[in-house]
Amino acid sequence: MRLCGLAKEVFERAKAENGNVTCFSSAPARCDFLNTHQDYKMLPVVPAAIWKRTFIVCSKLSEPGVVRVKSLTLEKEGVESNDAFQSDEVELLKGKWFGNYFRSLHKLVSQKYGMVKAGLAIYVDSEVPVASGLASSAALHVSLAAMYSELLGLGLNRMELAELAFEAEHNVMGIPCGRLDQYAASYGGIVKLDFKPSISVEEFNGEGIFFTVADSGIRHSTAEIHPVRQSELNAALKMLREASRGSLSRMLDGDFASVDWRTIREEHLKDLLSVIPPRLASRILFTLRMQASTEAALQILKYRMVNRRDLERLGLKPVENWLHALGEIVNLQHILLRDLYEVSHEKLEAMRDSALEAGALGVKISGAGMGGSLLALVRNMDDAPRVEEAFRRAGAQSVFTTGVGPGVSATLLG
């Protein structure tokens, strides 16, 4: 097996400390490309896997049922980087303990597929900045899911790995996330992840699409953002139902996750939105406009052609080049996130302005917002250095340019 860079480092560390390596797995980070903050509403989302990955190396121990975890990422930061637990009594610890990601996946695997009897030493290192809006936790959970699938001979496919990782984070850890991150890490590439009438994945060609990604250095937590917006949507829907009647009232029946947003058009609500608080009305408008712009972007991605009428309906200037048209939609989606969902930040806006001035086609928040990373769509790799430098001048903590990368992989070594 050929390894390079960080992957080789974590492999050699595990081998040196345990004398053997049993399994190697990795999964990519992702850019939250299109339809941000829509997955928990059961609307399609479009993530793009990138070249940065999380790497896991597993060795077997002579002590049955013992699991030892070492985070080389945290070790480099000089903070607590070790965890250990027993397979037959896995409990999550209080607070934001890093080991809970490993404990949750191990516990779930044991519940679904039987107790893991072998002793394990698990080493992890990552190229993905933590809490930067690039789905570092999903890359970790999906890598772990693939590792256990190989170790136990489960033969889980990409969807099953994504679901296992989602269950660990959402159900076991209790984090109110959607499925976007886990599916992006599992499938790789650019995918449309849809939830109705059932979960489905449509894959798109990512060739020739490059992103410059800038970490603002401002840390955020989805657990502090999602519940607030979800509560606001529920309050808005309740008020709209009470102010409407007949078929429209029935169309609005349900909560943020059960309403069929795709059947609702902005013109249906034009006489109603003025009777509810502006803040709540903006959450509804955000949802509808993000979905409409994503539908137009998917057509561009699929055919690599531009329908001028689609852009005009979105209030965008008509452009001929498909990549430039995607940039216009990326810009629109950021404006919706900033103005109607209020998840931007003063520093993010300054960074975004600099990147656009340097020639980026479109720049938007990648992830939940309130910090984290910005994603800039660039024409090609030659344009990327100017955009990278603009981000740095505006205060980005780290910057890199990436293409679209492959999904999860795992190899059983012995």
Contacts in CASP RR format, 6 or more apart in sequence:
PFRMAT RR
TARGET T0000
AUTHOR 0000-0000-0000
METHOD contacts of the structure
MODEL  1
MRLCGLAKEVFERAKAENGNVTCFSSAPARCDFLNTHQDYKMLPVVPAAI
WKRTFIVCSKLSEPGVVRVKSLTLEKEGVESNDAFQSDEVELLKGKWFGN
YFRSLHKLVSQKYGMVKAGLAIYVDSEVPVASGLASSAALHVSLAAMYSE
LLGLGLNRMELAELAFEAEHNVMGIPCGRLDQYAASYGGIVKLDFKPSIS
VEEFNGEGIFFTVADSGIRHSTAEIHPVRQSELNAALKMLREASRGSLSR
MLDGDFASVDWRTIREEHLKDLLSVIPPRLASRILFTLRMQASTEAALQI
LKYRMVNRRDLERLGLKPVENWLHALGEIVNLQHILLRDLYEVSHEKLEA
MRDSALEAGALGVKISGAGMGGSLLALVRNMDDAPRVEEAFRRAGAQSVF
TTGVGPGVSATLLG
1 24 0 8 1.000
1 411 0 8 1.000
1 413 0 8 1.000
3 11 0 8 1.000
3 24 0 8 1.000
6 55 0 8 1.000
6 125 0 8 1.000
6 126 0 8 1.000
6 127 0 8 1.000
7 24 0 8 1.000
7 26 0 8 1.000
7 53 0 8 1.000
7 55 0 8 1.000
9 72 0 8 1.000
9 125 0 8 1.000
10 55 0 8 1.000
10 56 0 8 1.000
10 57 0 8 1.000
10 72 0 8 1.000
10 123 0 8 1.000
10 124 0 8 1.000
10 125 0 8 1.000
11 21 0 8 1.000
11 24 0 8 1.000
11 55 0 8 1.000
11 57 0 8 1.000
13 57 0 8 1.000
13 70 0 8 1.000
13 72 0 8 1.000
13 123 0 8 1.000
14 21 0 8 1.000
14 57 0 8 1.000
14 58 0 8 1.000
14 59 0 8 1.000
14 121 0 8 1.000
14 123 0 8 1.000
15 21 0 8 1.000
15 57 0 8 1.000
15 59 0 8 1.000
17 59 0 8 1.000
17 121 0 8 1.000
18 59 0 8 1.000
18 61 0 8 1.000
18 121 0 8 1.000
19 59 0 8 1.000
20 59 0 8 1.000
20 60 0 8 1.000
20 414 0 8 1.000
21 57 0 8 1.000
21 58 0 8 1.000
21 59 0 8 1.000
21 413 0 8 1.000
22 58 0 8 1.000
22 59 0 8 1.000
22 60 0 8 1.000
22 151 0 8 1.000
22 412 0 8 1.000
22 413 0 8 1.000
22 414 0 8 1.000
23 56 0 8 1.000
23 57 0 8 1.000
23 58 0 8 1.000
23 147 0 8 1.000
23 150 0 8 1.000
23 151 0 8 1.000
23 410 0 8 1.000
23 411 0 8 1.000
23 412 0 8 1.000
23 413 0 8 1.000
23 414 0 8 1.000
24 55 0 8 1.000
24 56 0 8 1.000
24 57 0 8 1.000
24 58 0 8 1.000
24 410 0 8 1.000
24 411 0 8 1.000
24 413 0 8 1.000
25 55 0 8 1.000
25 56 0 8 1.000
25 58 0 8 1.000
25 143 0 8 1.000
25 144 0 8 1.000
25 146 0 8 1.000
25 147 0 8 1.000
25 150 0 8 1.000
25 408 0 8 1.000
25 409 0 8 1.000
25 410 0 8 1.000
25 411 0 8 1.000
26 53 0 8 1.000
26 54 0 8 1.000
26 55 0 8 1.000
26 56 0 8 1.000
26 143 0 8 1.000
26 408 0 8 1.000
26 409 0 8 1.000
26 410 0 8 1.000
27 53 0 8 1.000
27 54 0 8 1.000
27 138 0 8 1.000
27 139 0 8 1.000
27 140 0 8 1.000
27 142 0 8 1.000
27 143 0 8 1.000
27 146 0 8 1.000
27 185 0 8 1.000
27 186 0 8 1.000
27 407 0 8 1.000
27 408 0 8 1.000
27 409 0 8 1.000
28 49 0 8 1.000
28 50 0 8 1.000
28 51 0 8 1.000
28 52 0 8 1.000
28 53 0 8 1.000
28 139 0 8 1.000
28 184 0 8 1.000
28 185 0 8 1.000
28 188 0 8 1.000
28 405 0 8 1.000
28 406 0 8 1.000
28 407 0 8 1.000
28 408 0 8 1.000
29 49 0 8 1.000
29 50 0 8 1.000
29 52 0 8 1.000
29 53 0 8 1.000
29 54 0 8 1.000
29 127 0 8 1.000
29 128 0 8 1.000
29 134 0 8 1.000
29 135 0 8 1.000
29 136 0 8 1.000
29 139 0 8 1.000
29 185 0 8 1.000
30 47 0 8 1.000
30 48 0 8 1.000
30 49 0 8 1.000
30 50 0 8 1.000
30 134 0 8 1.000
30 135 0 8 1.000
30 138 0 8 1.000
30 139 0 8 1.000
30 180 0 8 1.000
30 181 0 8 1.000
30 184 0 8 1.000
30 185 0 8 1.000
30 188 0 8 1.000
31 47 0 8 1.000
31 48 0 8 1.000
31 50 0 8 1.000
31 134 0 8 1.000
31 211 0 8 1.000
31 213 0 8 1.000
31 366 0 8 1.000
31 373 0 8 1.000
31 375 0 8 1.000
31 402 0 8 1.000
32 45 0 8 1.000
32 47 0 8 1.000
32 133 0 8 1.000
32 135 0 8 1.000
32 180 0 8 1.000
32 365 0 8 1.000
32 366 0 8 1.000
32 367 0 8 1.000
32 375 0 8 1.000
33 46 0 8 1.000
33 47 0 8 1.000
33 48 0 8 1.000
33 190 0 8 1.000
33 330 0 8 1.000
33 366 0 8 1.000
33 375 0 8 1.000
34 45 0 8 1.000
34 46 0 8 1.000
34 293 0 8 1.000
34 294 0 8 1.000
34 297 0 8 1.000
34 298 0 8 1.000
34 329 0 8 1.000
34 330 0 8 1.000
34 333 0 8 1.000
35 43 0 8 1.000
35 44 0 8 1.000
35 45 0 8 1.000
35 46 0 8 1.000
35 290 0 8 1.000
35 291 0 8 1.000
35 294 0 8 1.000
35 333 0 8 1.000
36 45 0 8 1.000
36 290 0 8 1.000
36 333 0 8 1.000
36 337 0 8 1.000
36 364 0 8 1.000
36 365 0 8 1.000
36 366 0 8 1.000
36 367 0 8 1.000
36 368 0 8 1.000
37 226 0 8 1.000
37 229 0 8 1.000
37 286 0 8 1.000
37 290 0 8 1.000
37 337 0 8 1.000
37 341 0 8 1.000
37 343 0 8 1.000
37 368 0 8 1.000
38 44 0 8 1.000
38 45 0 8 1.000
38 287 0 8 1.000
38 290 0 8 1.000
38 291 0 8 1.000
38 294 0 8 1.000
39 45 0 8 1.000
39 178 0 8 1.000
39 179 0 8 1.000
39 180 0 8 1.000
39 193 0 8 1.000
39 195 0 8 1.000
40 176 0 8 1.000
40 177 0 8 1.000
40 178 0 8 1.000
40 226 0 8 1.000
40 230 0 8 1.000
40 256 0 8 1.000
40 257 0 8 1.000
41 233 0 8 1.000
41 256 0 8 1.000
41 257 0 8 1.000
41 259 0 8 1.000
41 261 0 8 1.000
41 287 0 8 1.000
42 195 0 8 1.000
42 196 0 8 1.000
42 257 0 8 1.000
42 258 0 8 1.000
42 261 0 8 1.000
43 195 0 8 1.000
43 261 0 8 1.000
43 262 0 8 1.000
43 287 0 8 1.000
43 290 0 8 1.000
43 291 0 8 1.000
44 192 0 8 1.000
44 193 0 8 1.000
44 194 0 8 1.000
44 195 0 8 1.000
44 294 0 8 1.000
44 298 0 8 1.000
45 180 0 8 1.000
45 192 0 8 1.000
45 193 0 8 1.000
46 190 0 8 1.000
46 191 0 8 1.000
46 192 0 8 1.000
46 193 0 8 1.000
46 294 0 8 1.000
46 297 0 8 1.000
46 298 0 8 1.000
46 301 0 8 1.000
47 135 0 8 1.000
47 180 0 8 1.000
47 181 0 8 1.000
47 183 0 8 1.000
47 184 0 8 1.000
47 190 0 8 1.000
47 191 0 8 1.000
47 193 0 8 1.000
48 184 0 8 1.000
48 189 0 8 1.000
48 190 0 8 1.000
48 206 0 8 1.000
48 209 0 8 1.000
48 211 0 8 1.000
48 404 0 8 1.000
49 184 0 8 1.000
49 185 0 8 1.000
49 187 0 8 1.000
49 188 0 8 1.000
49 189 0 8 1.000
49 190 0 8 1.000
49 404 0 8 1.000
49 405 0 8 1.000
49 406 0 8 1.000
49 407 0 8 1.000
50 134 0 8 1.000
50 211 0 8 1.000
50 213 0 8 1.000
50 402 0 8 1.000
50 403 0 8 1.000
50 404 0 8 1.000
50 405 0 8 1.000
51 402 0 8 1.000
51 403 0 8 1.000
51 405 0 8 1.000
52 127 0 8 1.000
52 128 0 8 1.000
52 134 0 8 1.000
52 400 0 8 1.000
52 402 0 8 1.000
53 126 0 8 1.000
53 127 0 8 1.000
53 128 0 8 1.000
53 139 0 8 1.000
54 124 0 8 1.000
54 125 0 8 1.000
54 126 0 8 1.000
54 127 0 8 1.000
54 128 0 8 1.000
54 136 0 8 1.000
54 139 0 8 1.000
54 140 0 8 1.000
54 143 0 8 1.000
55 124 0 8 1.000
55 125 0 8 1.000
55 126 0 8 1.000
55 143 0 8 1.000
56 122 0 8 1.000
56 123 0 8 1.000
56 124 0 8 1.000
56 140 0 8 1.000
56 143 0 8 1.000
56 144 0 8 1.000
56 147 0 8 1.000
57 122 0 8 1.000
57 123 0 8 1.000
57 124 0 8 1.000
58 120 0 8 1.000
58 121 0 8 1.000
58 122 0 8 1.000
58 123 0 8 1.000
58 147 0 8 1.000
58 151 0 8 1.000
59 120 0 8 1.000
59 121 0 8 1.000
59 123 0 8 1.000
60 118 0 8 1.000
60 119 0 8 1.000
60 120 0 8 1.000
60 121 0 8 1.000
61 68 0 8 1.000
61 118 0 8 1.000
61 119 0 8 1.000
61 120 0 8 1.000
61 121 0 8 1.000
62 119 0 8 1.000
63 119 0 8 1.000
64 117 0 8 1.000
64 118 0 8 1.000
64 119 0 8 1.000
65 86 0 8 1.000
65 87 0 8 1.000
65 88 0 8 1.000
65 116 0 8 1.000
65 117 0 8 1.000
65 118 0 8 1.000
65 119 0 8 1.000
65 120 0 8 1.000
66 84 0 8 1.000
66 86 0 8 1.000
66 87 0 8 1.000
66 119 0 8 1.000
66 120 0 8 1.000
67 84 0 8 1.000
67 85 0 8 1.000
67 86 0 8 1.000
67 87 0 8 1.000
67 102 0 8 1.000
67 106 0 8 1.000
67 116 0 8 1.000
67 119 0 8 1.000
67 120 0 8 1.000
67 122 0 8 1.000
68 82 0 8 1.000
68 83 0 8 1.000
68 84 0 8 1.000
68 120 0 8 1.000
68 121 0 8 1.000
68 122 0 8 1.000
69 82 0 8 1.000
69 83 0 8 1.000
69 84 0 8 1.000
69 99 0 8 1.000
69 102 0 8 1.000
69 122 0 8 1.000
69 124 0 8 1.000
70 81 0 8 1.000
70 82 0 8 1.000
70 121 0 8 1.000
70 122 0 8 1.000
70 123 0 8 1.000
70 124 0 8 1.000
71 81 0 8 1.000
71 82 0 8 1.000
71 98 0 8 1.000
71 124 0 8 1.000
71 125 0 8 1.000
72 81 0 8 1.000
72 123 0 8 1.000
72 124 0 8 1.000
72 125 0 8 1.000
73 81 0 8 1.000
73 124 0 8 1.000
73 125 0 8 1.000
73 126 0 8 1.000
73 130 0 8 1.000
74 80 0 8 1.000
74 81 0 8 1.000
74 98 0 8 1.000
75 81 0 8 1.000
80 98 0 8 1.000
81 98 0 8 1.000
83 97 0 8 1.000
83 98 0 8 1.000
83 99 0 8 1.000
83 102 0 8 1.000
83 103 0 8 1.000
85 91 0 8 1.000
85 103 0 8 1.000
85 106 0 8 1.000
87 106 0 8 1.000
87 110 0 8 1.000
87 115 0 8 1.000
87 116 0 8 1.000
87 117 0 8 1.000
87 119 0 8 1.000
88 115 0 8 1.000
90 103 0 8 1.000
90 106 0 8 1.000
90 107 0 8 1.000
90 110 0 8 1.000
91 103 0 8 1.000
92 100 0 8 1.000
92 103 0 8 1.000
92 104 0 8 1.000
92 107 0 8 1.000
92 172 0 8 1.000
92 173 0 8 1.000
93 99 0 8 1.000
93 100 0 8 1.000
93 103 0 8 1.000
100 173 0 8 1.000
101 137 0 8 1.000
101 140 0 8 1.000
101 141 0 8 1.000
101 144 0 8 1.000
101 168 0 8 1.000
101 169 0 8 1.000
101 173 0 8 1.000
102 122 0 8 1.000
102 144 0 8 1.000
104 141 0 8 1.000
104 168 0 8 1.000
104 169 0 8 1.000
104 172 0 8 1.000
104 173 0 8 1.000
105 141 0 8 1.000
105 144 0 8 1.000
105 145 0 8 1.000
105 148 0 8 1.000
105 164 0 8 1.000
105 165 0 8 1.000
105 168 0 8 1.000
105 172 0 8 1.000
106 116 0 8 1.000
106 144 0 8 1.000
106 148 0 8 1.000
107 168 0 8 1.000
107 172 0 8 1.000
108 164 0 8 1.000
108 167 0 8 1.000
108 168 0 8 1.000
108 171 0 8 1.000
108 172 0 8 1.000
109 116 0 8 1.000
109 145 0 8 1.000
109 148 0 8 1.000
109 152 0 8 1.000
109 164 0 8 1.000
110 116 0 8 1.000
112 164 0 8 1.000
113 148 0 8 1.000
113 152 0 8 1.000
113 154 0 8 1.000
116 148 0 8 1.000
116 151 0 8 1.000
116 152 0 8 1.000
118 151 0 8 1.000
120 151 0 8 1.000
122 144 0 8 1.000
122 147 0 8 1.000
124 140 0 8 1.000
124 143 0 8 1.000
126 136 0 8 1.000
126 139 0 8 1.000
126 140 0 8 1.000
128 134 0 8 1.000
128 135 0 8 1.000
128 136 0 8 1.000
128 139 0 8 1.000
129 136 0 8 1.000
129 215 0 8 1.000
129 217 0 8 1.000
129 373 0 8 1.000
129 397 0 8 1.000
129 398 0 8 1.000
130 136 0 8 1.000
130 219 0 8 1.000
131 219 0 8 1.000
131 220 0 8 1.000
131 221 0 8 1.000
131 372 0 8 1.000
132 215 0 8 1.000
132 216 0 8 1.000
132 217 0 8 1.000
132 219 0 8 1.000
132 372 0 8 1.000
132 373 0 8 1.000
133 220 0 8 1.000
133 366 0 8 1.000
133 367 0 8 1.000
133 368 0 8 1.000
133 369 0 8 1.000
133 371 0 8 1.000
133 372 0 8 1.000
133 373 0 8 1.000
134 213 0 8 1.000
134 215 0 8 1.000
134 366 0 8 1.000
134 367 0 8 1.000
134 373 0 8 1.000
135 180 0 8 1.000
135 181 0 8 1.000
135 184 0 8 1.000
135 185 0 8 1.000
135 367 0 8 1.000
137 169 0 8 1.000
137 175 0 8 1.000
137 181 0 8 1.000
138 165 0 8 1.000
138 169 0 8 1.000
138 181 0 8 1.000
138 182 0 8 1.000
138 184 0 8 1.000
138 185 0 8 1.000
139 185 0 8 1.000
141 165 0 8 1.000
141 168 0 8 1.000
141 169 0 8 1.000
141 182 0 8 1.000
141 185 0 8 1.000
142 161 0 8 1.000
142 162 0 8 1.000
142 165 0 8 1.000
142 182 0 8 1.000
142 185 0 8 1.000
142 186 0 8 1.000
142 408 0 8 1.000
143 185 0 8 1.000
143 408 0 8 1.000
143 410 0 8 1.000
144 165 0 8 1.000
144 168 0 8 1.000
145 156 0 8 1.000
145 161 0 8 1.000
145 164 0 8 1.000
145 165 0 8 1.000
145 168 0 8 1.000
145 408 0 8 1.000
146 156 0 8 1.000
146 161 0 8 1.000
146 408 0 8 1.000
146 409 0 8 1.000
146 410 0 8 1.000
147 410 0 8 1.000
148 154 0 8 1.000
149 155 0 8 1.000
149 156 0 8 1.000
149 160 0 8 1.000
149 161 0 8 1.000
149 410 0 8 1.000
150 410 0 8 1.000
150 411 0 8 1.000
150 412 0 8 1.000
151 412 0 8 1.000
156 164 0 8 1.000
158 186 0 8 1.000
158 187 0 8 1.000
158 407 0 8 1.000
158 408 0 8 1.000
159 183 0 8 1.000
159 186 0 8 1.000
159 199 0 8 1.000
159 201 0 8 1.000
161 182 0 8 1.000
161 186 0 8 1.000
161 408 0 8 1.000
162 179 0 8 1.000
162 182 0 8 1.000
162 183 0 8 1.000
162 185 0 8 1.000
162 186 0 8 1.000
162 187 0 8 1.000
163 179 0 8 1.000
163 182 0 8 1.000
165 182 0 8 1.000
165 185 0 8 1.000
165 186 0 8 1.000
166 177 0 8 1.000
166 178 0 8 1.000
166 179 0 8 1.000
166 182 0 8 1.000
169 175 0 8 1.000
169 177 0 8 1.000
169 182 0 8 1.000
170 176 0 8 1.000
170 177 0 8 1.000
170 178 0 8 1.000
175 222 0 8 1.000
175 223 0 8 1.000
176 222 0 8 1.000
176 223 0 8 1.000
176 226 0 8 1.000
176 227 0 8 1.000
176 230 0 8 1.000
177 222 0 8 1.000
177 226 0 8 1.000
179 193 0 8 1.000
179 195 0 8 1.000
179 199 0 8 1.000
180 193 0 8 1.000
183 191 0 8 1.000
183 193 0 8 1.000
183 201 0 8 1.000
184 191 0 8 1.000
184 193 0 8 1.000
185 407 0 8 1.000
185 408 0 8 1.000
186 407 0 8 1.000
186 408 0 8 1.000
187 201 0 8 1.000
187 203 0 8 1.000
187 407 0 8 1.000
188 404 0 8 1.000
188 405 0 8 1.000
188 406 0 8 1.000
188 407 0 8 1.000
188 408 0 8 1.000
189 203 0 8 1.000
189 204 0 8 1.000
189 206 0 8 1.000
189 404 0 8 1.000
189 405 0 8 1.000
189 406 0 8 1.000
189 407 0 8 1.000
190 203 0 8 1.000
190 204 0 8 1.000
190 205 0 8 1.000
190 206 0 8 1.000
190 209 0 8 1.000
190 301 0 8 1.000
190 404 0 8 1.000
191 201 0 8 1.000
191 202 0 8 1.000
191 203 0 8 1.000
191 204 0 8 1.000
192 201 0 8 1.000
192 202 0 8 1.000
192 204 0 8 1.000
192 298 0 8 1.000
193 199 0 8 1.000
193 200 0 8 1.000
193 201 0 8 1.000
194 200 0 8 1.000
194 201 0 8 1.000
194 202 0 8 1.000
196 260 0 8 1.000
196 262 0 8 1.000
204 298 0 8 1.000
204 301 0 8 1.000
204 302 0 8 1.000
205 301 0 8 1.000
205 304 0 8 1.000
206 403 0 8 1.000
206 404 0 8 1.000
207 404 0 8 1.000
208 380 0 8 1.000
208 403 0 8 1.000
208 404 0 8 1.000
209 323 0 8 1.000
209 377 0 8 1.000
209 403 0 8 1.000
209 404 0 8 1.000
210 377 0 8 1.000
210 378 0 8 1.000
210 380 0 8 1.000
210 381 0 8 1.000
210 384 0 8 1.000
210 401 0 8 1.000
210 402 0 8 1.000
210 403 0 8 1.000
211 375 0 8 1.000
211 376 0 8 1.000
211 377 0 8 1.000
211 378 0 8 1.000
211 401 0 8 1.000
211 402 0 8 1.000
211 403 0 8 1.000
212 355 0 8 1.000
212 360 0 8 1.000
212 375 0 8 1.000
212 376 0 8 1.000
212 378 0 8 1.000
212 384 0 8 1.000
212 387 0 8 1.000
212 388 0 8 1.000
212 391 0 8 1.000
212 399 0 8 1.000
212 400 0 8 1.000
212 401 0 8 1.000
212 402 0 8 1.000
213 366 0 8 1.000
213 373 0 8 1.000
213 374 0 8 1.000
213 375 0 8 1.000
213 376 0 8 1.000
213 399 0 8 1.000
213 400 0 8 1.000
213 401 0 8 1.000
213 402 0 8 1.000
214 351 0 8 1.000
214 355 0 8 1.000
214 373 0 8 1.000
214 374 0 8 1.000
214 376 0 8 1.000
214 388 0 8 1.000
214 391 0 8 1.000
214 396 0 8 1.000
214 398 0 8 1.000
214 399 0 8 1.000
215 372 0 8 1.000
215 373 0 8 1.000
215 396 0 8 1.000
215 397 0 8 1.000
215 398 0 8 1.000
215 399 0 8 1.000
216 345 0 8 1.000
216 347 0 8 1.000
216 348 0 8 1.000
216 351 0 8 1.000
216 371 0 8 1.000
216 372 0 8 1.000
216 373 0 8 1.000
216 374 0 8 1.000
216 395 0 8 1.000
216 396 0 8 1.000
216 397 0 8 1.000
217 371 0 8 1.000
217 372 0 8 1.000
217 396 0 8 1.000
217 397 0 8 1.000
217 398 0 8 1.000
218 345 0 8 1.000
218 347 0 8 1.000
218 348 0 8 1.000
218 370 0 8 1.000
218 371 0 8 1.000
218 372 0 8 1.000
219 371 0 8 1.000
219 372 0 8 1.000
220 368 0 8 1.000
220 369 0 8 1.000
220 370 0 8 1.000
220 371 0 8 1.000
220 372 0 8 1.000
222 368 0 8 1.000
224 370 0 8 1.000
225 343 0 8 1.000
225 368 0 8 1.000
225 369 0 8 1.000
225 370 0 8 1.000
226 368 0 8 1.000
229 283 0 8 1.000
229 341 0 8 1.000
230 256 0 8 1.000
232 279 0 8 1.000
232 280 0 8 1.000
232 283 0 8 1.000
233 255 0 8 1.000
233 256 0 8 1.000
233 283 0 8 1.000
233 284 0 8 1.000
233 287 0 8 1.000
234 255 0 8 1.000
234 256 0 8 1.000
235 280 0 8 1.000
236 276 0 8 1.000
236 280 0 8 1.000
236 281 0 8 1.000
236 283 0 8 1.000
236 284 0 8 1.000
237 252 0 8 1.000
237 254 0 8 1.000
237 255 0 8 1.000
237 256 0 8 1.000
237 259 0 8 1.000
237 284 0 8 1.000
239 275 0 8 1.000
239 276 0 8 1.000
239 280 0 8 1.000
240 252 0 8 1.000
240 269 0 8 1.000
240 272 0 8 1.000
240 273 0 8 1.000
240 276 0 8 1.000
240 284 0 8 1.000
241 249 0 8 1.000
241 252 0 8 1.000
241 253 0 8 1.000
243 272 0 8 1.000
243 275 0 8 1.000
243 276 0 8 1.000
244 252 0 8 1.000
244 272 0 8 1.000
248 268 0 8 1.000
251 259 0 8 1.000
251 260 0 8 1.000
251 263 0 8 1.000
251 264 0 8 1.000
251 268 0 8 1.000
252 259 0 8 1.000
252 264 0 8 1.000
253 259 0 8 1.000
261 287 0 8 1.000
261 288 0 8 1.000
261 291 0 8 1.000
262 291 0 8 1.000
264 288 0 8 1.000
265 288 0 8 1.000
266 285 0 8 1.000
266 288 0 8 1.000
266 289 0 8 1.000
269 284 0 8 1.000
273 281 0 8 1.000
273 284 0 8 1.000
273 285 0 8 1.000
274 281 0 8 1.000
282 339 0 8 1.000
282 340 0 8 1.000
282 341 0 8 1.000
282 342 0 8 1.000
283 340 0 8 1.000
283 341 0 8 1.000
285 340 0 8 1.000
286 336 0 8 1.000
286 337 0 8 1.000
286 340 0 8 1.000
286 341 0 8 1.000
289 336 0 8 1.000
289 340 0 8 1.000
290 333 0 8 1.000
290 336 0 8 1.000
292 313 0 8 1.000
292 314 0 8 1.000
293 314 0 8 1.000
293 329 0 8 1.000
293 332 0 8 1.000
293 333 0 8 1.000
293 336 0 8 1.000
294 329 0 8 1.000
294 333 0 8 1.000
296 307 0 8 1.000
296 310 0 8 1.000
296 311 0 8 1.000
296 313 0 8 1.000
296 314 0 8 1.000
296 329 0 8 1.000
297 326 0 8 1.000
297 329 0 8 1.000
299 307 0 8 1.000
299 310 0 8 1.000
300 306 0 8 1.000
300 307 0 8 1.000
300 322 0 8 1.000
300 325 0 8 1.000
300 326 0 8 1.000
300 329 0 8 1.000
301 326 0 8 1.000
304 322 0 8 1.000
305 322 0 8 1.000
306 318 0 8 1.000
306 319 0 8 1.000
306 320 0 8 1.000
306 321 0 8 1.000
306 322 0 8 1.000
306 325 0 8 1.000
308 318 0 8 1.000
311 317 0 8 1.000
311 318 0 8 1.000
311 319 0 8 1.000
311 325 0 8 1.000
311 328 0 8 1.000
312 318 0 8 1.000
314 329 0 8 1.000
314 332 0 8 1.000
316 325 0 8 1.000
316 328 0 8 1.000
316 329 0 8 1.000
316 332 0 8 1.000
317 328 0 8 1.000
319 325 0 8 1.000
319 328 0 8 1.000
323 361 0 8 1.000
323 377 0 8 1.000
323 379 0 8 1.000
324 361 0 8 1.000
326 361 0 8 1.000
326 377 0 8 1.000
327 361 0 8 1.000
327 362 0 8 1.000
327 377 0 8 1.000
328 361 0 8 1.000
328 362 0 8 1.000
330 361 0 8 1.000
330 362 0 8 1.000
330 363 0 8 1.000
330 364 0 8 1.000
330 375 0 8 1.000
330 377 0 8 1.000
331 356 0 8 1.000
331 362 0 8 1.000
331 363 0 8 1.000
331 364 0 8 1.000
333 364 0 8 1.000
334 344 0 8 1.000
334 352 0 8 1.000
334 362 0 8 1.000
334 363 0 8 1.000
334 364 0 8 1.000
334 365 0 8 1.000
337 343 0 8 1.000
337 344 0 8 1.000
337 364 0 8 1.000
337 365 0 8 1.000
337 369 0 8 1.000
338 344 0 8 1.000
338 349 0 8 1.000
338 365 0 8 1.000
343 365 0 8 1.000
343 368 0 8 1.000
343 369 0 8 1.000
343 370 0 8 1.000
344 365 0 8 1.000
344 369 0 8 1.000
344 370 0 8 1.000
345 369 0 8 1.000
345 370 0 8 1.000
345 371 0 8 1.000
347 371 0 8 1.000
347 394 0 8 1.000
347 395 0 8 1.000
348 365 0 8 1.000
348 369 0 8 1.000
348 371 0 8 1.000
348 372 0 8 1.000
348 374 0 8 1.000
350 394 0 8 1.000
350 395 0 8 1.000
351 374 0 8 1.000
351 391 0 8 1.000
351 394 0 8 1.000
351 395 0 8 1.000
351 396 0 8 1.000
352 363 0 8 1.000
352 364 0 8 1.000
352 374 0 8 1.000
353 394 0 8 1.000
354 390 0 8 1.000
354 391 0 8 1.000
354 393 0 8 1.000
354 394 0 8 1.000
355 362 0 8 1.000
355 363 0 8 1.000
355 374 0 8 1.000
355 376 0 8 1.000
355 387 0 8 1.000
355 390 0 8 1.000
355 391 0 8 1.000
355 394 0 8 1.000
356 362 0 8 1.000
356 363 0 8 1.000
357 390 0 8 1.000
358 386 0 8 1.000
358 387 0 8 1.000
358 389 0 8 1.000
358 390 0 8 1.000
359 378 0 8 1.000
359 379 0 8 1.000
359 383 0 8 1.000
359 386 0 8 1.000
359 387 0 8 1.000
360 376 0 8 1.000
360 377 0 8 1.000
360 378 0 8 1.000
360 383 0 8 1.000
360 387 0 8 1.000
360 390 0 8 1.000
361 376 0 8 1.000
361 377 0 8 1.000
361 378 0 8 1.000
361 379 0 8 1.000
362 376 0 8 1.000
362 377 0 8 1.000
363 374 0 8 1.000
363 375 0 8 1.000
363 376 0 8 1.000
363 377 0 8 1.000
364 374 0 8 1.000
364 375 0 8 1.000
365 371 0 8 1.000
365 372 0 8 1.000
365 373 0 8 1.000
365 374 0 8 1.000
365 375 0 8 1.000
366 372 0 8 1.000
366 373 0 8 1.000
366 374 0 8 1.000
366 375 0 8 1.000
367 373 0 8 1.000
374 391 0 8 1.000
376 387 0 8 1.000
376 391 0 8 1.000
378 384 0 8 1.000
378 387 0 8 1.000
378 401 0 8 1.000
381 401 0 8 1.000
384 401 0 8 1.000
387 401 0 8 1.000
388 399 0 8 1.000
388 400 0 8 1.000
388 401 0 8 1.000
391 399 0 8 1.000
392 399 0 8 1.000
END
